[in-house]
């Protein structure tokens, strides 16, 4: 019993105990301390420890590499001008109107969030591009905060590059493809819901003349279509695989020749995951452009900086996961919870994910801490792994923006406040974002209880 309780108590006490000197609230320390306590209690030897570390990081390797290469790719697209092209094209496509501007901003945020897999990083990348335009529309700072917060958060779970779904699928070791196909619908509806809800911010307002896009969509694409080539390559590869089950990395001998030997190498084999490989190809395509090639060092540095915190958490989570499996703790937790009702486990697990997500502002952290245990337990209760992964990713997406202490909202408000030189209330931003959070929570609970 103690071999289960001690690591779990240490994990949650440190992760949620912000008042603990030096280590309180540090999720990386919490994960590593939990792993260390399990090592000591189970008596793992040096060789077993090393193998456990490698095994755990290997389990999450494709998620870690997705974060790294996704961030580098996002930086390359900003430098290339693909983000500007996307934003201006969407503004033109949806008309020179306040509602059109909001729609364009949301879609751009969602695309950036998908690339980066992290709401905070997406907010930083796109926030500077849209805050002034939204402010000149006389949209209140807290309303701007809601748009950026919700748009980037939806992006972090939006297929086809959906770090949230990939992480939940990896933690319970299930194929993410069927989860992604459902997430196209559930997350897509969240995006539509958020856009329509935000239209009330510009009700009765007119578009300032200087914010209108004079060029037509056709003219913008005619002049700047080349900046979208890497994005088009990425989308074609990923969508062909996720929607049409056509994997070029298996079908084309050239790629199979390169990737097959890598599949046998622990940790590095994460590169062979289809979406990661597709992003790497898109990065190489981007390097063909002089503006990207000249700034390649700056792009790599900038991308790594934006996901540095997320990747560190993922590495620590991998170490903890590996140790827990090696020590037999996962199996013991399954045995301990065998007598609990399914409803108790589902409700308790969902609330735990929400609380950790809220306090850390990260669906990555919320899932790493909770789904490691919840996944196997729910599988033993005959919940379909596809719906376990779907539910976990959506509940974590809900938790990261919940009031009153959603970290992401504080970061977004700091960004807006710095640019507009005024105070922005993060609690109001979180309350404005609450309908979207409740939607994700509802989808997650439906996946666990009804599907």
Secondary structure, DSSP 8 states (H G I E B T S, - for coil): -HHHHHHHHHHHHHHH-TTSTTTTT-HHHHHHHHHHHHHHHHT--HHHHHHHHHHHHHHTHHHHHHHHHHHHHHHHHHHHTHHHHHHHHHHHHT-SSHHHHHHHHHHHHHHHHHHHS-HHHHHHHHHHHHHHHHHHTT--HHHHHHHHHHHHHHHTT-SSS-HHHHHHHHHTT--SHHHHHHHHHHHHHHHHHHHHHHGGGGTT----GGGS--S-HHHHHHHHGGGGHHHHHHHHHHHHHHHH---HHHHSHHHHHHHHHHTTSTTGGGGGSHHHHHHHHHHHHHTTSHHHHHTHHHHHHHHHHHHHHHHHHHHHHHHHHHHHHHHTHHHHHHHHGGGS-HHHHHHHHHHHHHHHHHHHT-HHHHHHHHHHHHHHHHHHTT--HHHHHHHHHHHHHHHTT-SS--HHHHHHHHHHHHHHTS---HHHHHHHHHHHHHHHHHHHHHHHHT-
